[in-house]
Amino acid sequence: MILIIDIGNTNITLGVFRENEIIHFWRLSTDITRTEDEYGIFIKNLLRENGIETQIKDAIISSVVIQLTEKIETALSKYIGIKSLVISHKLKTNVVLKTDNPSQIGADRIANACAASKLYSVPAIVVDFGTATSFDIVNQDNEFMGGIITAGMKIQAEALSRKTSKLPNLNIEIPKSVIGRNTIDAMLSGVVLGHATMIDGLIRECEKELGSQAVIIATGGYSSVISNYLRRKFDYINPYLTLIGEKIIYDLNR
């Protein structure tokens, strides 16, 4: 069994693969103040509670939080007794990295591109709803071209309440209507429907540059909130896309 970890700015997701099947999945809050011992004990207990502690043979990590990469790598070695492969542009992938500076590509974006290429057809556009909303684009020649990074819905909602004197904190949920009849509904409409309109427009412009229609894949926590408001519907919603991409990279480099 392989432990797959994706360290994001807001959440850390963990999956256990048996062959090519995800058999366990967990999400915990990202906290850079936790020590390697705290992370090690927590992960060890998760695996022990599910009866698989001694069956984990390897791990692969994608991370956009530099402060946590080494901590969790050390925690897995110390408490689980396994070595970790950390994703970077230097590893073998099933796509060609054709950006100006491949060393700057986020590990999660590389994993998304690998999964999109392997599971679906190209050209493909992955829309990943995390702390930021990112577009990861693979062209018809199976090249990861780069994409788009913009503020995610949670950042937008937090900015509205933090930077204004009267707007409250907002939980992201499905808006009741386009025209909000109270402050919360007006904010939800602006954040959620505004985000959906942005995504529609950016997909349209990306396809113009690609010169053809692409397969659109969504992943991340807010995929289902957005999907009902798009004119161009997602072809696929895959909540495990990044973890699957990591497993593909692991298999190519083991």
Residue, then its C-alpha position, 0 to 999 in steps of 0.5 A: m500500500i502507498l500513502i499519498i499526501d497533498i499538502g495545500n495551503t488550507n488542507i492536507t489530504l491523505g489517501v491510501f492506495r492499494e494497487n490503483e484503488i483509493i481505499h482510505f481518504w482523509r482531510l485535515s487542516t494545514d497548520i505550520t505550527r505543528t511539529e513533525d512529532e505531532y504530524g507523525i503521531f497523528i498519521k500513525n494513529l490514522l493508519r493504526e485505527n484502520g488496521i493498515e499501519t504495517q502495510i504502508k510501504d512507501a509514500i509520495i508527497s506533493s506540497v505547496v507549503i515549504q515549511l511543512t514538506e520536510k516536517i511531514e517527510t521526517a514524520l513519516s520516516k520517524y513514525i511510520g518507517i517509510k521513505s517519501l518521494v517528493i514531487s518536483h519538476k525533476l521527476k519523470t511524468n507522463v506529460v512534457l513540462k513546457t512552461d517558462n520555468p518548470s521549477q516554479i510549477g506547483a507540485d499539485r499542478i504537475a499531479n493534476a496534469c498527469a492525472a488529466s492526461k492519463l485518465y481523460s483525453v487531451p487537450a484538457i483543462v483542470v479547474d482546481f478549487g483550492t485556496a486559489t482556483s487554478f487552471d492546469i492545461v495540457n495541450q493536444d501534444n500532451e504538453f503541460m503549458g501552464g495555466i491560470i491562478t486566481a483567488g479562490m472563493k474562500i479568499q474572496a469571501e474573507a477579503l470582503s469581510r476583512k476589508t469592509s466595515k459592515l460585511p459579515n463573515l461568509n460560509i460558501e454555499i449555494p446562493k438562493s438567487v442572482i439578486g441577493r435580497n439581503t447582505i449574505d445572499a448578495m455576497l454569495s451571489g457575487v462570490v459563487l456566481g461571479h466565480a462561475t462566470m469567470i470560469d466560463g469566460l476563462i475556459r472559453e479564452c483558453e480553448k481559443e488559444l488551444g485551437s480546439q475544445a478541451v476536456i474540462i475536469a474539476t477537482g477540489g472542495y467547491s466543485s459541486v457548488i460551482s458546477n450548477y451555474l456554468r454554461r459550459k458544464f464540467d465533463y468530469i468532477n474528480p475529487y481525487l484527481t491530485l492524489i491519482g496524479e501523484k500515484i501516477i508519478y510514483d509509479l513512473n519513478r519507483 
